[in-house]
Amino acid sequence: MIKINNRLKSIDEYHFKKIEDKKRELIKKGKQIIDLGIGDPDLEVSNRVQNEIIKSLGIKDFNKYPPYSGIEKLKSRVIKYYRDIFQVNLDLDEIIITIGSKEGISSIIPSICDIGDYVIVPNPGYQVYTAASYLWGAVPYKIPLTDKNDYLPNLNVIPQNIALKSKLFFINYPNNPTGAEANKDFFKDIVEFCKKRNIVLVNDSAYNEIIKKESTPISLLQSDEDKKMIEIGSFSKTYNMTGFRVGYVVGNKGVIKALLKVKSNIDSGQFMPVQYAAAEAINLDRNEIKKSREIYDKRRSTAKKILSKKGIKYFDASAAFYIWCSVPKGYSTDEFCDKLLSEYGVVVTPGYCFGNLGYGFFRIALTTKIENIETALSKFEDFQ
């Protein structure tokens, strides 16, 4: 019998794959399904971005290997974005382009951690932080996020011996799955905590622009003047480019250098036309982003009103495009999520997919038309 990596026993099958498989099976049987599960934006990709990827196919050597750290045009646009939006100055060697943020999250672990080092990860949280830690031989320490603390980590609960063994600390604000936001005071405190313990703090900022229409996005690096820490960015959510698989990592140049060494040995970078398209996306007029925010604001407001009428409690957040809901009394998480699917044809994500503290919760994604959200949630019975 073929022996596989023992570390695979520590991780489950990627849960969105399981949900997608179940959904397709029901659709084949003729079931009408409304998917409020996966956070895959339904908004259109800008025509400028589409035209740019086509135009770039005419560039000489477009089909060749790209520069390992990314094309200079895209890196320069990221520099401009950080300067204009966050008043943070970056150099070219403080940026690396990744094959989506998920790849950046994974590749940064072996860049910093030895086998057996600890990685602090949020619970509930994006499961890739935990899975990638196990795959690379690191040990995830799951710090609880609770409603009582607005889903921000309480740094005082981290045992001193764990902190001393930790090399990385993943946070994710605006937050998936809860929609929680962090402010500059929180960033300042957690940066100071990590600096004192020589831990590399990584903010996964995939949802940094998915906030209320008139809000101002913030960056971890605004609270990290000497750039000891790292921020991961993505084009997936802000620009509706999930399938393009392009993101970036910015911050400490020593970490970026180590990350480049890992990446140059395990991948050859993202297809250049995709990078040119990303460069065009990040250069779009800010009003385009505000239009997307307004759509999500309306969807969020509509969903919350219906959920309140149906007696379903939720965390009252206004960021990302998710609503973190409590399972009604009398149901287990699986019982309730299965009920929504089998009786109402509505897919939601069970909260435990984001860690054991997600039991008793489920997540709704607002990545479908408002009419679908109204139809799906209005079907629910009264759970008062």
C-alpha positions in Angstrom: 0.0 0.0 0.0 1.2 3.5 -0.8 2.1 5.5 2.3 1.0 9.1 2.3 2.2 12.0 4.4 1.1 11.5 8.0 0.4 15.2 8.3 -2.6 14.9 6.0 -4.4 13.1 8.8 -4.3 16.4 10.7 -6.5 18.2 8.1 -9.9 17.6 6.8 -11.0 17.8 3.1 -11.4 21.4 2.1 -15.0 22.0 3.3 -16.1 24.2 0.4 -15.3 21.3 -2.0 -17.6 19.1 0.1 -20.4 21.7 0.1 -20.0 22.1 -3.7 -20.2 18.4 -4.3 -23.4 18.1 -2.2 -25.0 21.1 -4.0 -24.2 19.7 -7.4 -25.8 16.3 -6.4 -29.0 18.0 -5.4 -29.1 20.1 -8.6 -28.8 17.0 -10.7 -31.9 15.7 -8.9 -33.8 18.8 -9.9 -33.6 20.7 -6.6 -33.7 24.5 -6.9 -30.7 25.8 -4.9 -29.7 29.3 -3.7 -26.1 29.3 -2.6 -25.3 31.5 0.4 -22.3 29.4 1.2 -19.1 30.3 -0.6 -17.7 33.8 -0.7 -17.3 34.0 -4.5 -18.3 37.5 -5.7 -21.0 37.6 -8.3 -20.3 41.2 -9.4 -18.8 41.8 -12.8 -15.1 42.2 -13.6 -14.4 45.7 -14.9 -14.2 46.0 -18.7 -10.9 47.7 -18.3 -9.5 44.7 -16.5 -10.9 42.3 -19.1 -9.5 44.5 -22.0 -6.1 44.7 -20.3 -5.7 40.9 -20.1 -6.5 40.6 -23.8 -4.2 43.5 -24.7 -1.3 42.0 -22.7 -1.5 38.9 -24.9 0.1 41.0 -27.5 3.1 42.0 -25.4 6.4 40.5 -26.5 7.3 37.4 -24.5 4.0 37.4 -22.6 4.2 33.6 -22.6 7.6 33.5 -20.9 8.3 32.9 -17.2 7.5 36.1 -15.3 9.9 37.7 -12.8 9.9 35.6 -9.7 8.8 38.5 -7.4 6.3 39.8 -9.9 6.3 42.3 -12.8 7.5 45.8 -11.9 4.3 47.4 -13.2 2.1 45.6 -10.7 4.5 46.1 -7.9 4.7 49.8 -8.6 0.9 50.0 -8.6 0.8 48.3 -5.2 3.3 50.9 -4.0 1.1 53.7 -5.2 -2.0 52.1 -3.7 -0.4 51.9 -0.2 1.0 55.4 -0.5 -2.3 56.9 -1.7 -4.8 55.0 0.5 -2.7 54.3 3.7 0.1 56.8 3.5 2.5 53.9 3.8 5.7 54.0 1.7 7.0 50.7 0.3 10.0 49.8 -1.8 10.1 47.2 -4.6 11.9 44.7 -2.4 9.1 45.0 0.2 6.6 43.5 -2.2 6.1 40.1 -3.8 3.3 39.0 -6.1 1.6 35.7 -5.2 -0.7 33.2 -7.0 -3.6 34.4 -4.9 -3.6 35.2 -1.2 -4.0 31.5 -0.3 -0.7 30.6 -1.8 0.9 33.5 0.0 -0.5 32.3 3.3 0.9 28.8 2.7 4.3 29.9 1.4 5.0 32.3 4.2 5.0 29.4 6.8 8.1 27.6 5.6 9.7 31.0 5.0 9.7 31.7 8.7 9.0 28.4 10.6 11.0 25.4 11.3 9.4 22.0 11.9 7.7 22.1 15.3 7.5 25.9 15.6 4.1 27.3 16.7 1.8 29.4 14.5 -0.9 31.4 16.3 -4.2 31.2 14.3 -7.7 32.5 14.9 -10.6 30.2 16.0 -13.0 30.6 14.3 -10.9 31.6 11.2 -10.1 30.9 7.6 -9.1 27.2 7.7 -6.1 27.6 5.5 -4.1 29.0 8.3 -4.4 25.8 10.3 -4.2 23.4 7.4 -1.1 25.0 5.9 0.6 25.0 9.3 0.1 21.3 9.6 1.2 20.6 6.0 4.4 22.4 6.6 5.1 20.7 9.9 4.3 23.7 12.1 2.0 23.5 15.1 -1.1 25.8 15.1 -2.2 27.3 18.4 -5.8 28.4 18.1 -6.6 31.6 19.8 -10.3 32.0 20.5 -12.3 34.8 18.9 -15.6 35.5 20.7 -18.6 37.8 20.4 -17.8 39.2 23.9 -14.5 40.6 22.5 -16.0 41.7 19.1 -14.1 38.7 17.5 -10.7 40.3 18.3 -8.1 38.1 19.9 -7.5 38.6 23.6 -3.7 38.5 23.7 -3.6 37.8 27.4 -4.9 34.3 27.0 -1.8 33.1 25.0 0.4 31.1 27.4 3.9 32.5 27.7 5.5 29.2 26.6 3.4 29.2 23.4 4.3 32.8 22.7 8.0 32.0 23.1 7.7 29.0 20.7 5.7 31.0 18.1 7.2 32.3 14.9 4.0 33.5 13.1 0.7 35.0 14.2 -2.1 35.1 11.6 -4.9 37.6 11.9 -7.6 38.5 9.3 -9.3 41.9 9.4 -11.8 42.6 8.1 -12.7 39.2 9.3 -13.8 36.0 7.6 -16.2 34.5 8.8 -17.6 37.1 11.3 -17.3 40.4 9.4 -15.5 41.9 12.4 -13.3 44.9 11.9 -10.1 46.0 13.7 -9.0 49.6 14.4 -5.6 51.2 14.5 -5.4 50.9 18.3 -5.9 47.2 18.1 -3.2 46.9 15.4 -0.8 49.0 17.4 -1.3 46.7 20.5 -0.9 43.5 18.6 2.2 44.8 16.7 3.8 45.7 20.0 2.9 42.3 21.4 4.6 40.5 18.5 7.6 42.7 18.4 8.4 42.0 22.0 8.3 38.3 21.3 10.0 38.3 17.9 6.8 37.0 16.2 6.0 37.9 12.6 2.5 39.2 12.6 0.6 38.6 9.3 -2.7 40.3 8.5 -4.6 38.6 5.8 -6.4 41.7 4.4 -8.3 40.1 1.6 -11.4 42.0 2.6 -9.8 45.3 3.3 -12.0 47.2 0.8 -15.2 45.3 1.6 -16.5 47.8 4.2 -19.3 50.2 4.5 -19.5 52.6 1.5 -18.3 55.7 3.2 -15.7 54.0 5.5 -12.0 54.3 5.1 -9.9 51.1 4.8 -6.9 50.7 7.2 -3.7 48.7 6.9 -1.7 46.9 9.6 1.4 48.7 8.3 0.0 52.0 9.4 0.7 50.8 12.9 4.1 49.3 12.1 6.3 52.2 11.1 9.5 50.2 10.9 7.8 47.5 8.9 8.6 44.5 11.0 5.3 42.8 10.1 3.5 41.5 7.0 0.2 42.1 5.1 -1.3 39.9 2.5 -3.5 41.4 -0.2 -5.8 39.9 -2.8 -7.5 41.0 -6.0 -10.2 38.4 -5.5 -12.8 40.1 -3.4 -12.4 43.8 -4.1 -12.1 43.4 -7.9 -14.2 40.2 -8.3 -11.2 38.3 -9.6 -11.3 35.1 -7.6 -10.5 32.9 -10.6 -7.5 35.1 -11.6 -5.5 33.9 -8.6 -3.3 36.9 -8.0 -2.4 38.6 -4.8 0.6 40.2 -3.0 2.6 40.2 0.2 4.0 43.4 1.5 6.1 44.5 4.5 9.3 43.4 6.2 12.0 43.0 3.5 13.7 40.2 5.3 10.5 38.2 5.3 9.9 39.1 1.7 13.4 37.9 0.8 12.8 34.6 2.5 9.4 34.2 0.9 10.9 34.8 -2.5 13.5 32.0 -1.9 10.6 29.6 -1.0 8.5 30.7 -4.0 11.2 30.6 -6.5 11.8 27.0 -5.6 8.2 25.8 -5.6 6.5 28.0 -8.3 7.4 30.2 -11.2 5.0 33.1 -10.6 1.6 34.1 -12.0 1.0 34.4 -15.8 2.1 37.9 -16.8 -1.2 38.9 -18.5 -3.0 38.1 -15.2 -0.5 40.4 -13.5 -1.1 43.2 -16.0 -4.9 42.8 -15.4 -4.3 43.1 -11.7 -2.2 46.3 -12.3 -5.2 47.7 -14.2 -7.6 46.7 -11.4 -5.8 48.3 -8.6 -5.6 51.5 -10.7 -9.4 51.7 -11.2 -11.3 54.8 -10.0 -12.2 54.6 -6.3 -15.8 55.1 -7.2 -15.9 51.6 -8.7 -15.0 50.2 -5.3 -17.7 52.4 -3.6 -20.3 51.0 -6.0 -19.5 47.5 -4.9 -19.6 48.5 -1.3 -23.0 50.0 -1.8 -24.3 46.8 -3.3 -23.0 44.8 -0.3 -24.4 47.3 2.1 -27.9 46.9 0.7 -27.6 43.1 0.7 -26.3 43.1 4.3 -29.1 45.4 5.5 -31.8 43.4 3.7 -30.5 40.1 5.1 -30.2 41.4 8.6 -33.8 42.7 8.6 -35.2 39.3 7.4 -33.0 37.4 9.9 -34.3 39.5 12.7 -37.9 38.9 11.7 -37.2 35.2 11.6 -35.7 35.2 15.1 -32.1 34.3 14.0 -29.4 36.1 16.0 -26.3 37.4 14.2 -23.1 39.4 14.9 -23.9 42.9 13.9 -20.9 43.6 11.7 -20.5 45.7 8.6 -17.4 44.4 6.9 -16.5 41.6 4.5 -19.6 40.2 2.7 -20.6 37.7 5.4 -23.1 37.5 8.3 -22.2 35.3 11.2 -25.3 33.8 12.6 -26.3 31.7 15.7 -28.0 28.4 15.2 -31.5 28.6 16.7 -32.1 26.7 20.0 -33.1 23.1 19.7 -30.8 22.3 16.7 -27.3 21.1 16.3 -25.2 22.9 13.7 -25.5 20.0 11.2 -29.2 19.6 11.9 -29.9 23.2 11.1 -27.7 23.5 8.1 -29.2 20.3 6.6 -32.7 21.6 7.3 -31.9 24.8 5.3 -30.6 22.7 2.4 -33.2 19.9 2.4 -36.3 21.9 3.2 -35.6 25.4 1.7 -32.8 24.7 -0.9 -30.5 27.1 0.8 -26.8 26.5 1.2 -25.0 28.1 4.1 -21.6 27.3 5.7 -21.6 25.5 9.0 -19.6 27.5 11.5 -17.4 24.6 12.6 -15.8 24.7 9.1 -13.8 27.6 10.6 -12.8 25.8 13.8 -14.4 24.1 16.8 -15.6 27.4 18.3 -17.8 27.7 15.2 -20.2 25.0 16.5 -23.5 26.7 17.1 -23.0 29.1 14.3 -23.4 29.3 10.5 -22.2 31.8 7.9 -24.2 33.5 5.2 -22.3 34.9 2.1 -23.8 37.9 0.4 -22.4 37.1 -2.9 -25.6 36.7 -4.8 -28.3 39.1 -6.0 -30.4 40.8 -3.4 -33.5 39.0 -4.9 -31.9 35.6 -4.2 -31.1 36.7 -0.6 -34.7 37.8 -0.1 -36.1 34.7 -1.6 -33.8 32.3 0.4 -34.2 33.9 3.8 -37.9 34.7 3.5 -38.5 30.9 3.1 -37.3 30.3 6.7 -39.9 29.6 9.3 -40.1 31.7 12.5 -37.4 30.6 14.9 -38.4 32.9 17.7 
